[in-house]
């Protein structure tokens, strides 16, 4: 059957790929499974329940909750009743909650638990449009998800005909959701997406891998983010059973329990898993440690094509002795990880592929529903350090300044209540301006090089692409986060947030004593160790790109503390303001060096400049 609207996926499941587990979620110590027929039944009851309470077509309903199987029933139930779903991160601050709920015109908020209630109850009370709070969990006398289902059951006969009429009248071009961007700068923007936006993206990405009916997917990235949400539709389209994880702290245990075949992830999580494995490898007995790091070194040399017979032989040994244990730690049956949200790192791609866990890198934005390009699980059609070929039905061109422009059925309807902002990013010819810099390689592979707005110019006129350098710095196990600075300055520098868990272990091994992290980052041996990491990165950078100075900071940057967006992107304006004193100190210190050499350098540069500007004969 044809799928043109998000809720058509339920009928697809019932008619084409029925299964005992369409959605699964953990309740207490056990798992609850919803079959395709149960999802159909509960979705209709939820729609009727919302209508019985008093909500009508066109009403905006916000959800703030961790991942739950029941989220899908709410999502589809709102969609088929013509209500607009506004999913919101459970980890943002009060000001963002207030802005989003007010700006979106949400008439109700469905929350996940009491912890979220404690965060937002005072915010919601100040927003007149919000009529009521509802919850998945039972507390404080709030009406619950189960209560809404029961209201639907009581009033099904009264509202089912109306619901059917609404469902039949909904067009693919109708808006289904408003998703607010993470707001790395300024207020979040409400991205309006239609059924067609999301459905065409889910269908276009379905050819990237073969894992459909009979396979298991684990969902742990926030469903309020467009990437996980679209992939959620993608799995439903393919007939994959989806299991939802609310608590990221138990991801390893859950993977061993569910034994997923596929999951979505982000590069930062891949880094953390890798760093954790490497950290444990350093503590192995001498012989096991030698075998472990022999396997890692071998894995880092993995190529998609052209591996020699001798390399494949050694890789087989490495997988048997080392890498299979990595797979076992991730459930033992993981066939592929689909990664998005940041520029790929070749090091991570190679090591995971060598371990028998292919990573498929993709690229897109909330405004593009989200996928523009993705590497499929087919060797001829995949290339490391790129985000893969352009999706079928999507057009991409590179502007004169290197910006990636996109056109297709995945492009948003616009920003909610912001026509001027919409006009700024979608030109008169319908091209969406992504704000990302990239290029097409080998005629079809898209490579992302930086964010257009994040590039800055040194005082000498040279442009710096900070994200590229930051990603290389974060390849070090010592560095958790990095921000490259230096706009309008003579040289580039960096603020480094250490991986304190690993750094503490390293200090213990080297018998370095300290009182706290503030004391730790001032210890000369520690600074020198980080300097080695910076020098290693500088080897592969141009002279003007190299990090001349850096400072270690004592804070860990997280979404909860405000330095990172919910999607783990740097909030540069917040970081710049927070560390302005350190930045001022970095650039107020006079450069060391031989005065004569500097004078000679100045003269040489001056003469060179004069010669360049002489007329040619």
N, C-alpha and C positions, 0 to 999 in steps of 0.2 A: 504494500500500500504506500501511497505518497504521503510524505511528512512535510508539511508546510508551516505548521505552528508548533510551538514547544509542547503543548499538551497532546498533540497527535502521537507523541512518543509512547503514551500509555496504551493507546489503541494498537499501535505497532507491536508492543510487547504482548498484548493479549491475543492478537490475531496471528502474528507471524513468528514471534519467538517467545512463547510463554515459558516461564521458569518459576521454580519454587522460591528462589531468592532474586528478586529484582533489586531490593534494597535491604541491607542488614545494618543493625546498629547495636551497640552494647548498652544494656540496661542492667545496672548492678554488676554482677559477676558473670552474667550470661548474655548471649546474643539473641536478638529478636529479628526474625526474618519476615519480610513482606513479599508475598508472591505478586505476580502481575495482576491477578484478579483482585487481590486485597488492596493493591494500590488504586485500581480503578474504583473500587467501592469507597474507600476512605477519601479519595480526592473529591468524588461527588458529594459525599457527606460534609466535607470541610467547606466546599463552595456553598452548599445549602445552609450550613451553619452560619457562615459569615453574612449571607443574605438575610437570614432570620434575625440576626443581631441588629441589622440595620444598615449594612454597608452595601453600596451599589456599584454598578459598572462605572469605571473611571476614577474610583477612589484610590488614593495612594496608601499602601500598607507597608510599613517598615518592619524588617526583621533584624534582630541583633542576637546572634546565637552562635555557639560553636557548631561544628559539623554534626548533623544528625540525619538519620534515615528519614525521619518525619519532615525534615526541611523540604524534601521533594513533594510531599503531599500538600504542604502549604504553597509551594511555588506553583505547582500545576493547578491547584485549587483556585488560587488567585487569578492565574492566567485565563482559565476557561470561563471564569465569571467576569472577565473584562476588567479586573482590578489590576493596578500597577504595582508590581513588587519593587520595593526599595531596600535591598540588602545592605547592611551596614556592619563594618568591622566591630567585633566586641572588644578591641584593644586600643581604640583611639581615646582622646581626651575629652573633657567636658565641653570645651569650646567647639570642637568639631561635631560632637553630637548635637549641640544646640543649633549650629549652623545647618547641618544636613536635614535634621528633622523639621526645622522651620522652613528652609528653602524648598524642600521637596513637597511641603504641604501634606505631610503624612497625617492621616486621620486615626491611625492606630499603630501600636508598636507591639510586636510579638517578640518576647525575649526568651533566652535559653534557661537562665537559672537565677538564683537569688543574688549571686555575686554581681551579675550584670544589673539587676534591679537596684542594688545599692549604689552603683555607679551613675545610673541615669534617672532615677526617680525624681531627684531634685531638678534635673534639667527638663524632663517632660512636663512637670507641673507648671512650668513657665511658658509653655507653648500652647496657646489657646486651641489650635487646630486639632491637636491630639485628644481624641475622645476617651481612650482607655488603653491600659496596658494588659497584655495577655502573656501567658507563660507556658512553656513546655513542662516545667516542674511545678509542683503544687506548693505554694507558700503564701503567706500574708492574705489569704482569701482571694487572690487573683483568679479570674476565669482562666482555665487552662486549655491547651490544645485538645485534650480529651473532652472537655466540656463543650467546645465548639463542635466537635464531632457528634456529640450527643444531641446538641441543638439541631444539627443537620438531620440526624436520624428521626427526631420528633417532627420536623417540618419538611421532610423530603417530599411528601405528596403535595405540599403547598408550593414548593419552589422548583421542583424538578423540570416542569415544562418550561418555565422561564429560563432556567439555566441552559436547557437544550437549545432554546431560541438564541440566547446570547452566544453560546458556543458556535452555533452554525453561522452566525453573522460576523464573527471575528475574521478579519482578513490577515494574510501574511504580513502586509505592510503596516499593521497596527502596532503601536508601541506596547511592549510587554514589561519593560523594566526601566528603571533609572539607576545607574550604577555610578556612584561618586568616586572620582579619582582620588588617589591617596594624598594629593596635595603637598608635594615636595616644596612648592612655593605658592604662597597665597591660599585662598580658600579652595576647598575641593570643588570640582566642576561635575555637575550631574549629566552623565552621558545617557542620552535616550537611545535605546536599542529596540528594534522591532523583532517580531517572531522570525521574519525572513533573515535578518542579520545573524541571529544565533543559529538557526536551523541550517542555513546554507554553509556556515562555518563548520558545524558539527558533521555534516555530510561530506564536505570537501576533505576534512582531515581523516575520515574513516578509512581511507586507503593507505594510511601511513603504516599500519600494522595489521596482523591477521587475527588478533585475539578478540573474539566475539562470544557467541553462545558457548557456554560450558567453561568460560574462563572467569577469573576473579580479579577485580580491581580494588585497590585500597585508596580511599579518599581521605587525605589529612590536611591538604592545603585549604584555606578558607573558601567556603562556597560563595561567600559574598564577593569574592574576586572573580572577574569575568573569565579568567583562564580556567580555574577549577570548575566554574559553573558550565562553561561551554563544553569542557571535557566530560563533565557529568552527563550532558545531553549526548555527547559523542558515544559514551559507553552505553547509554540507553538505546541509541540507534543501532549499535552493533550487537546488542543482546547480552552484554557483559553484566555479571552480577557485581554490584557495588557495595562495599562495606565501608562504613564511616567511622572515623576516629575523632573523638572529641578532645582528647588530651594528648598533645604531642610528646609529653614526657614518657609515655608508654609505647612509643612507636615500634621499638625493637621487639618488645614482647608481643605486640599485636601482629606484627608481620610473621613471627614464628607461629602464632595461633591461626591466623587466616591463611597463610601461605599464598599471598597474592601473585598473580602472573604479571601484573602491570600496575604502575602507580605514576602519578604526576609529582614532579618535584621542582626545585629551583636550585641553581648552582650553589648558593650558599649552604644549603642542606647537604649537597653532595660533598662540598668542602669539609663540613663538620664531620660527616661520616668517615671520610678519608683521613682527616687529621686525627680522629679518635683511634682509628685502626693503626696509623703510624705511631701514635703515642704508645699504644700497647705493644707494638713491635719493638720499640726501643727498650722495653723492660723484659724481653725474653732472655732466656739463657743464651750463652755465647753462640753455640752451634745453631740453635733455632733462629737466633737473630740474623746470622749470616745468610741462612737459607731464605728467611723472610725478605731481607732487603735485596738479595739477588733477584727474587721474584718481582719485587717492586720496580727495580731498575730495568728489568726485562720488560715489564708491563708498560713502562713509560716510553718504550721504543716501538710499541704496537702501531701498525699501519693497517688501514682498511683493505688495502690491496698491495701486493708486492712483497709480502713477508716470505722470506726464504724457507726452504724445507727444514733447514737446521733450526731456524728461529721457531717454527711451528712445533718442532720436536721439543725444544726447551720450554716453550709455552705450555705444552701438554703436561710436562713435569711440574711446572710452576702452579698450574691450576690444581693438579692433584695434591700437591704438598701445602699450598698456601691459599690460593684464590677460592677454592671450593668452600673453605671455612668462612670466607666473606659472604658467599652466597647463602650458606646455612644460617648465618647471623641475620639475613634479610628474608628468612622464611624457607629458603631452599628451592623455590619454584619460580622465582622472579625472572621473567623473560626480557623485560624492557622497562626503562624509566624514560618518561617524556618530560623534558626540562624546558622551562621558559622563565621570563622575568628579568634576565640579565645577559650580558655578553658571555658567550661560552669560553671555557678555558680548555685548550688542547690537552694539557696535562691530565685533567680530570676525565675527559672523553677517552683518552688512550688507556688509562689505568682501569676504568670500568669496563671498557670493551675487552681488554685483555683478561679481566676477571670473569668474563662470560656474562656480563650484565650490560648490554648495549644501552647507551644514552642517546636519545633523539632530541637534538636541540631545535627549538622553534622560536619564532619571533612574532610579536604583535603588540597592540595596545588596546586599552579598553575601548577606544574609539573605533577599532577595527574588528571588534567582536570575538576574539582578539587576533586570531592567527592570520598572518600575512604569508609566512613561509615556514616550512618545517622539513627536517630531514626524515624521510621514511626509512623503514627497516629493510632496505634493499641496497646492497653494496654499490651498484653502479650509480644510484641516485642520492648518495650521501657523501658529504665532504666535511672533514674536521675543520674546526675554527670558522665554520659558516653556520647559518641557520637554515640551510637547505634550499631546495627549489621553491619557487612561488606557487601558491595553491592554485589549483584549477579554478577558473572563473574570476581570479583576482589579477589586476594589472599593477605593475610597479615600474616606475621610471626614476632615474637619478637626476636631480636638478643640477644646474651648472655649479652650485656651491656644494654639491655632494649630498644634499638632503634627499631622503627617501620619500617619494610621493606614491600614493596608493589610490586605486579606484576599484570599485566592485560592489557586490551585494552585501559585503561585510561592513561597509562604511556606515557609521552611526547616522541617526536621523538629525542629530545636532545636540547642543548643550541645552539643558532644560532652563528656560527663562533667560537665556543668554544668546540672543541672535547675533550680537556684535562679535562675541567670542567665536561663535560658529563660523562666521564669515572670515575670521582671521585664519582659520585652519583648513577650510574647504574653499578652494578658489572657484572662480566662475565656470571653469571647465569640469568641475566635479572632483578634482584631485585633492585628496587629503594630505596635508603636510605633516609628516610624523614628528618632525623635530629631531630625528635621528640621522646621523651621517653614515653612509655605507657605499658599497659598490657591488656590482654583479661580476662574479668570477666564472670563468669557463662557459660564459654565455647563459648560465641559469642558476648558479648558487649565489645567494645573497649573504654578504658579509657586513656585519655591523661594526663600525669603528668608534663611534662616540655619539653623545648627545650634542646637538647643535647649540643649545642654550648653555651647556656646561663648558664648552670650549672657551678658553680665554687667551689673551694676548700678553706676552711679556713686554716690558718697556722697549726692548730692541725690535719689536714688531713680529716676533715669532709666535705662532699659535701653538697652544698646548691642548692636547686631548686628555683630560685628567682621568677619565674612566679606564682607558687602556692601561695607563700606568698603575692606577689603583688596583686593577685586577691582577696585574703582575705582582704587585706588592703583597696582595692577599694570598698568593700562592704559597707564601712562607707560612709554616706552621706556627711561627712566633707572632704573626700579625692577624688579628681578628678583623679589624677595619682600618681603612686608610682614606684620607682626603688630601688630594694634591692641591696646593695653593700657589699663588704668585701672580695674580692678575695685576698688570701694570708695574710689576717688579722686575728686577734684573734677572732673576733666576727662579726656578721652580723649587718648592719645598713641600714637606708633607707633615701632616699630623697623623700619628699612628696610635691606634688603640690596641694594646697587646692582647694576645690570647693568654689571659692570666692563668688559666688552668694549666696550660702547658708550661708557661714561664715559671710558675711555682715549682713544678716538677724539675725543670731544668736547674733552677737555683738550688734545690735540694741535692741534686746529683753533684753539682759543683761546689757545694757547701758555702753558698752565698747567704749570709744572714741579713734580714731586714725586718723592720717593725710592721710596716703596712705597704700597700701599693704605692702610696705617695713617696715613701722612702725608697721603694724598689726601683722606680723609674729614674732615680737620680744616681744609682750605683754605676760607676764607670764601666765595670765588666758587663753589665746589662746593656748599657748604651752602645758599647763596642760590638756586642753580639748583634744588636739590631743594625748597626752600621754595616756589618758584614752582609746582612740580608739586603740592605739598600744598595750596596756596591754591586752585588750580584745582579740586581735588577738593572742598574745603570749600564752594565756591560752591553745590554741589548737595546739601549736607547740612544737617540741622537744626542749630540753635545748639549743643545739647548733644552732637550727634554729631561735631562738627568736631574735627579733630586740632589741639590747641593746641601741642604740642611733638613733636619727633621727634629721633631720633638715627640716624646712619648707622653701620652695623657693617662690619667689614672682611672677615668670613667670607661665603663663598657657601654657602647652605643646600642640602644635597643629601641623598638617602636614604643615601648611603655614609657621610656624616659624622654622620648621626643626627638632623638637624633636621627632615627630612621623612620621611614614611612612604614605602613603595615606590610608593604611588599619588599621591605628591606633596602630601599633606595636611600641614599644620603640626603638628608635635608640640609643642604649646604648653607642656606641663610641662617638657620638655627645654629649650626656648628660654628659658622664664622662669628656670629655674635657672642656665642659662649666662650670661644677661645681667642677673642680679639686681642687680649693682652699678650698671649703667647705669640700670636701672629706678628704683633707689633715688635715684640722682642726679637723674633727671628730676623726681621728685616732691619732692625736698628743696629744690630751687631755689625761692626765693620769687617769686611772680608780680610782674611789673613793672606800673606803672600809677599814675595819680593817686590818692593816698590819699583825697582828698575824694570823688572819684567813687565809689570803692569803698564808702565809708561811706554815701553816698547810696543806692547800689545795695542795700546791706544793709538800710537803713531801708525802702526801697521794697518789697523782697521781704518784709520782716517785716510791713509794713502790709497788703500784698496777702494774705498768709497769714491775718492776723487777719480781714480782710473776708470771705475765703472760708469761714471757720469760724463766722461770725455766723449765728444762726438766721434763717430766712426767714419773713417774715410775709405 
